[in-house]
Amino acid sequence: MPQEHEAKDSQLLNKIEKFQQAKFMVWFENNFIKIVFGVLIFYVFPLIFLSAFLNKQFQEQSASPLFFYSIIISSILFLLTLFRIL
């Protein structure tokens, strides 16, 4: 009897694991474009301001607030696209 219960439990756990993997794959396939778009925004948009910040002419005008604001804006856009709000 205990062996039968253990076998049923292990089968149930295997089914749950397979379902979770399939659920993640479906979610990833549905949101692939949004994830790629969000990652591009998250890395490209701040890097533009970082390169401008490293430029000596722009450094005199104090570009650090622009850089930090760009990180905040890009992370908000990334989260909005990830959760299908945008």
Legacy VTK file of the C-alpha trace (Angstrom):
# vtk DataFile Version 3.0
C-alpha trace
ASCII
DATASET POLYDATA
POINTS 86 float
0.000 0.000 0.000
2.620 2.632 0.881
4.521 1.794 -2.314
1.398 2.374 -4.406
0.871 5.759 -2.775
4.509 6.701 -3.372
4.237 5.662 -7.017
1.065 7.716 -7.447
2.684 10.682 -5.712
5.755 10.506 -7.937
3.566 10.236 -11.049
1.565 13.235 -9.910
4.733 15.225 -9.231
6.071 14.334 -12.683
2.830 15.505 -14.287
2.957 18.763 -12.322
6.573 19.386 -13.377
5.773 18.709 -17.034
2.754 21.016 -16.845
4.817 23.815 -15.303
7.486 23.438 -17.980
4.881 23.491 -20.743
3.176 26.500 -19.156
6.469 28.410 -19.055
7.249 27.525 -22.679
3.831 28.755 -23.821
4.277 31.971 -21.833
7.750 32.469 -23.328
6.488 31.861 -26.875
3.612 34.289 -26.408
5.813 37.019 -24.934
9.017 36.492 -26.916
8.699 39.681 -28.974
7.808 41.704 -25.892
10.769 40.299 -23.979
13.190 41.059 -26.807
11.723 44.544 -27.260
11.911 45.223 -23.524
15.499 44.051 -23.251
16.493 46.240 -26.180
14.831 49.240 -24.566
16.336 48.394 -21.196
19.896 48.218 -22.546
19.957 50.457 -25.620
18.116 53.479 -24.260
20.334 53.937 -21.160
23.489 53.225 -23.164
22.721 56.129 -25.466
22.658 58.470 -22.498
25.688 56.793 -20.967
27.704 57.383 -24.123
26.513 60.987 -24.151
27.493 61.268 -20.482
30.987 60.057 -21.252
31.342 62.696 -23.946
33.275 65.591 -22.421
31.142 68.336 -23.928
27.955 66.859 -22.535
29.557 66.037 -19.201
29.824 69.713 -18.361
26.036 70.028 -18.587
25.515 67.360 -15.906
24.003 64.453 -17.815
23.769 62.104 -14.835
20.084 62.924 -14.127
19.263 62.119 -17.753
21.037 58.783 -17.454
19.205 57.797 -14.278
15.864 58.978 -15.633
16.448 56.933 -18.770
17.061 53.827 -16.651
13.848 54.441 -14.711
11.800 55.085 -17.853
13.206 52.068 -19.669
12.602 49.738 -16.719
9.002 50.970 -16.442
8.499 50.396 -20.174
10.041 46.942 -19.834
7.657 45.989 -17.031
4.653 47.404 -18.862
5.439 45.442 -22.004
6.133 42.318 -20.004
2.774 42.422 -18.249
0.835 43.284 -21.430
-0.180 46.737 -20.286
1.665 48.545 -23.058
LINES 1 87
86 0 1 2 3 4 5 6 7 8 9 10 11 12 13 14 15 16 17 18 19 20 21 22 23 24 25 26 27 28 29 30 31 32 33 34 35 36 37 38 39 40 41 42 43 44 45 46 47 48 49 50 51 52 53 54 55 56 57 58 59 60 61 62 63 64 65 66 67 68 69 70 71 72 73 74 75 76 77 78 79 80 81 82 83 84 85
